[in-house]
Amino acid sequence: MQILRRYSRRQIIIGATAAGLLLVAAGLSVYQNGFRRPVGTPTIVVRPAKGELKLEPWDAGWKKVSAVTMPLTITNTPGAKARDVSVKAVTDGTNLAVRMEWADGAKDVTTLRPQDFGDQAAIQLSDQISNACMGQVGMNPVHIWQWKADWQFGSRDMKTQFPNIINDGFHDDTGKALLTEDLYTRPAFVAGNARAAESKDKPVESLIAEGFGTLTNAGAHPMQSKGDYQNGRWAVVFMRPLQGEAGDVSLTASAPLQAAFAVWDGQFMQRDGMKYTTSWVVLQLEGK
């Protein structure tokens, strides 16, 4: 009270108002490059690569790149354990490489049997602030790069997964054996379902979404990805041009992107919406 008596009523009111405005400014979001950027949002700085970009997840060059570590939120998964994900990003001026690393108690790479679920990782990018879970209707679509361990390592060979399988002689009305015909044994494969293909040319899929229930394959894409499991940890690298193709997002000096990350742990039967996720962060070129 002795301190307050040194100031007039007018000075106290002005000082309190100024302090209040500072608190409001700190609590509100600021606008930068066309999207809302909350104060305190982590920023992943895309730094110039020292040499050639490396798709190898454990290449020694990645040790020289600083990481941003974020907590992962568990979604709809009983028994799942809390964990973090560390993200690094570099560019050679033409291409972007993003590396994710997280702890995982088992290497789950097979999804052929009903009881098997594979490990996965994904990056979601947007040029707007929208729902971090698959975007939202009425806004620009979010772009998702999803790496799948079973697409890189998994086997789709029935005899490998079921060594004691028996041909029981299923026949049609003419007596012709049908058991070995793909139309009857693998209808999804015959229909061209990408998930049923025996092998994949890439272990990564490009997707777009505008809210729950809208996830769609984006078709052919220049994305590359590779994962590797060592000492109880997955590391996955995604690589693609900075400049997106028609309809895709681009990362430029004047336009950073919103980014969110997700991982799936097959050991806990995670798939679809059962996963670990982060909130939005900012992906920005260094020095901008």
HELIX and SHEET records of a PDB file:
HELIX    1   1 LEU A    4  ARG A    6  5                                   3    
HELIX    2   2 ARG A    9  GLY A   27  1                                  19    
HELIX    3   3 ALA A   60  LYS A   64  5                                   5    
HELIX    4   4 ALA A  149  GLN A  152  1                                   4    
HELIX    5   5 MET A  158  GLN A  161  1                                   4    
HELIX    6   6 ASP A  182  THR A  185  1                                   4    
HELIX    7   7 PRO A  187  VAL A  190  1                                   4    
HELIX    8   8 ALA A  194  ALA A  196  5                                   3    
HELIX    9   9 GLY A  266  PHE A  268  5                                   3    
SHEET    1   A 2 SER A  29  GLN A  32  0                                        
SHEET    2   A 2 PHE A  35  PRO A  38 -1                                        
SHEET    1   B 9 VAL A  68  PRO A  71  0                                        
SHEET    2   B 9 ASP A  84  THR A  91 -1                                        
SHEET    3   B 9 THR A  43  PRO A  48  1                                        
SHEET    4   B 9 VAL A 281  LEU A 285  1                                        
SHEET    5   B 9 LEU A 257  TRP A 264 -1                                        
SHEET    6   B 9 GLN A 120  SER A 126 -1                                        
SHEET    7   B 9 VAL A 142  LYS A 148 -1                                        
SHEET    8   B 9 VAL A 204  ALA A 209 -1                                        
SHEET    9   B 9 THR A 216  ASN A 217 -1                                        
SHEET    1   C 7 VAL A  68  PRO A  71  0                                        
SHEET    2   C 7 ASP A  84  THR A  91 -1                                        
SHEET    3   C 7 THR A  43  PRO A  48  1                                        
SHEET    4   C 7 VAL A 281  LEU A 285  1                                        
SHEET    5   C 7 LEU A 257  TRP A 264 -1                                        
SHEET    6   C 7 LYS A 275  THR A 277 -1                                        
SHEET    7   C 7 THR A  73  THR A  75 -1                                        
SHEET    1   D 5 VAL A  68  PRO A  71  0                                        
SHEET    2   D 5 ASP A  84  THR A  91 -1                                        
SHEET    3   D 5 ASN A  95  ALA A 103 -1                                        
SHEET    4   D 5 ARG A 233  PRO A 241 -1                                        
SHEET    5   D 5 GLN A 224  GLN A 230 -1                                        
END                                                                             
